Amino acid sequence: MNRIINKVLSSAMAITVLAVPVSAYAKGHDDMGMHKGMEKHSSSLNEFGVQVRGGTGFPGLFYSGTVTATSGTGFTFKNKKGTIYTVTTSSAKIVQVPNAVISLSGIGVNDTVTLSGNLAGNTIDASVVFVTKANQVPAKAKGTVTAVNGSTVTLQTKNNKSVTVNTSASTNVVKADGTSGTVVADVVVGAKVKASGLWDTILHTLSAWNIMLK
């Protein structure tokens, strides 16, 4: 399950290039674009030298938007064109990005959701729902490790900005030769790394689900 989720999330940012706003695209439906166009996502560097992605949604999933209300049976969300959809989740798997399976109660107003399911009118019977919390956006950063304190890594970007990267037991570490590594053993001061995960727009930290050593 983790590999599938990470593959979906990684593909959402796989064609981005640092310092230049670029686009990633996902198939959508009706006014969301599914089978009728492509949904555009831009990315750009923030003041910390971290590349954050704009827009909502991940490639391969059909519906996306911002939660406007929750209930005991599901939630409503508004897509980028302002259309509101009602979602039922009785048979859905709900995943808080990157890989935490949660219950319906874990979804809150202003969270970003991306989902697939059966559409009837403006109601979607969801089969899978990915949830990104309101203050988090997919992002990635690259630079040199200046400090490692337990599971927290400090990264200096090329803009000479200091970025705090939080890791966990589920953070995937890939060494330069392509083999798997660990934060404790392989992410050391002086290492050149690329980290991808979720940027917290309030705390200004990156929660990494993937770290690649160069």
Secondary structure as GFF3:
##gff-version 3
##sequence-region A 1 214
A	DSSP	alpha_helix	2	11	.	.	.	ID=ss1
A	DSSP	beta_strand	22	27	.	.	.	ID=ss2
A	DSSP	three_ten_helix	30	32	.	.	.	ID=ss3
A	DSSP	beta_strand	38	45	.	.	.	ID=ss4
A	DSSP	beta_strand	51	53	.	.	.	ID=ss5
A	DSSP	beta_strand	63	70	.	.	.	ID=ss6
A	DSSP	beta_strand	74	78	.	.	.	ID=ss7
A	DSSP	beta_strand	84	88	.	.	.	ID=ss8
A	DSSP	beta_strand	93	96	.	.	.	ID=ss9
A	DSSP	beta_strand	100	102	.	.	.	ID=ss10
A	DSSP	three_ten_helix	104	106	.	.	.	ID=ss11
A	DSSP	beta_strand	112	120	.	.	.	ID=ss12
A	DSSP	beta_strand	123	132	.	.	.	ID=ss13
A	DSSP	beta_strand	136	149	.	.	.	ID=ss14
A	DSSP	beta_strand	152	157	.	.	.	ID=ss15
A	DSSP	beta_strand	162	166	.	.	.	ID=ss16
A	DSSP	beta_strand	172	174	.	.	.	ID=ss17
A	DSSP	beta_strand	180	181	.	.	.	ID=ss18
A	DSSP	alpha_helix	183	186	.	.	.	ID=ss19
A	DSSP	beta_strand	192	200	.	.	.	ID=ss20
A	DSSP	beta_strand	205	213	.	.	.	ID=ss21
###
